[in-house]
Amino acid sequence: MNFQTVGTLLLLGALVYLWLTVNRLSQAVRLLEQRALPPATARPAPAFAAPPVEEVIDAGILAAIAAAVAVVVRHPHHIIAVQPDAGAQHAWSAEGRREIYHSHRVR
């Protein structure tokens, strides 16, 4: 066999070994994560109440927020309160101000 064939076989063997090692490590991590998670049990809601919200948040927006939290957290969780951002009403004026400041040249 020539050197190129031997080199190619060694490279393929190393890649297969690397793939198997990564696969085994990912299985071990998944197993450790499953052991670390406590069994999902229903917990009572906290005793405190959320502060009153002046505007009603649409049910579709609440569903989107809950879905995003479920995708990101991936552990048992409870959403206690969803409140609109108090500073959001000034966002358009702040953006306009930023554009004006950005358009000026510094001398």
Secondary structure per residue as TSV (DSSP state, phi and psi in degrees):
chain	resnum	aa	ss	phi	psi
A	1	M	-	360.0	146.4
A	2	N	-	-89.9	173.9
A	3	F	H	-65.8	-34.3
A	4	Q	H	-66.2	-40.5
A	5	T	H	-65.6	-44.4
A	6	V	H	-63.9	-43.3
A	7	G	H	-62.2	-42.6
A	8	T	H	-63.7	-42.5
A	9	L	H	-64.6	-41.1
A	10	L	H	-64.0	-41.2
A	11	L	H	-63.7	-44.6
A	12	L	H	-62.5	-42.0
A	13	G	H	-62.4	-41.1
A	14	A	H	-65.5	-41.0
A	15	L	H	-64.8	-41.7
A	16	V	H	-64.0	-42.9
A	17	Y	H	-62.0	-42.8
A	18	L	H	-63.3	-42.9
A	19	W	H	-63.3	-44.1
A	20	L	H	-63.9	-39.2
A	21	T	H	-64.6	-45.6
A	22	V	H	-63.9	-39.3
A	23	N	H	-63.2	-45.1
A	24	R	H	-64.1	-41.2
A	25	L	H	-64.9	-40.3
A	26	S	H	-66.6	-36.4
A	27	Q	H	-65.4	-39.9
A	28	A	H	-65.4	-40.5
A	29	V	H	-64.8	-44.0
A	30	R	H	-60.4	-41.3
A	31	L	H	-64.3	-42.7
A	32	L	H	-65.1	-38.5
A	33	E	H	-64.7	-39.6
A	34	Q	H	-67.0	-36.5
A	35	R	H	-72.2	-32.4
A	36	A	H	-75.6	-27.7
A	37	L	S	-75.5	130.1
A	38	P	-	-71.9	155.6
A	39	P	-	-61.9	141.3
A	40	A	-	-71.0	114.2
A	41	T	-	-123.9	151.1
A	42	A	-	-74.3	123.1
A	43	R	-	-107.5	145.3
A	44	P	-	-68.2	153.4
A	45	A	-	-66.8	152.6
A	46	P	-	-61.4	155.5
A	47	A	S	-75.2	-23.6
A	48	F	S	-80.2	155.5
A	49	A	-	-104.5	148.6
A	50	A	-	-71.0	148.2
A	51	P	-	-64.0	152.0
A	52	P	-	-63.5	138.7
A	53	V	-	-105.6	131.9
A	54	E	S	-72.7	-40.6
A	55	E	S	-109.1	147.8
A	56	V	-	-85.9	133.4
A	57	I	-	-91.8	133.8
A	58	D	-	-60.4	144.1
A	59	A	H	-62.9	-33.6
A	60	G	H	-65.7	-38.1
A	61	I	H	-67.9	-40.7
A	62	L	H	-62.8	-39.1
A	63	A	H	-65.6	-40.1
A	64	A	H	-65.3	-40.1
A	65	I	H	-65.0	-44.3
A	66	A	H	-63.9	-38.8
A	67	A	H	-67.2	-40.5
A	68	A	H	-64.5	-41.0
A	69	V	H	-64.9	-41.3
A	70	A	H	-63.5	-36.8
A	71	V	H	-70.9	-39.6
A	72	V	H	-79.2	-42.8
A	73	V	H	-78.2	-47.3
A	74	R	-	58.1	17.1
A	75	H	S	-127.1	163.2
A	76	P	-	-57.3	131.4
A	77	H	-	-149.8	165.5
A	78	H	-	-134.5	128.6
A	79	I	-	-88.6	117.4
A	80	I	-	-87.8	-44.7
A	81	A	-	-152.0	148.5
A	82	V	-	-127.2	121.2
A	83	Q	-	-126.7	142.1
A	84	P	-	-68.2	152.0
A	85	D	-	-70.6	126.6
A	86	A	G	-67.6	-30.3
A	87	G	G	-86.0	-0.9
A	88	A	G	-67.7	-26.3
A	89	Q	G	-69.0	-21.4
A	90	H	G	-99.7	7.3
A	91	A	H	-65.6	-40.8
A	92	W	H	-67.5	-41.7
A	93	S	H	-68.3	-36.8
A	94	A	H	-66.5	-38.6
A	95	E	H	-65.7	-41.2
A	96	G	H	-62.8	-42.0
A	97	R	H	-63.1	-40.5
A	98	R	H	-63.5	-40.8
A	99	E	H	-64.5	-39.5
A	100	I	H	-64.7	-46.2
A	101	Y	H	-64.3	-35.8
A	102	H	H	-70.5	-27.5
A	103	S	H	-79.0	-18.0
A	104	H	S	-79.0	144.2
A	105	R	-	-91.2	137.9
A	106	V	-	-86.0	128.0
A	107	R	-	-104.8	360.0
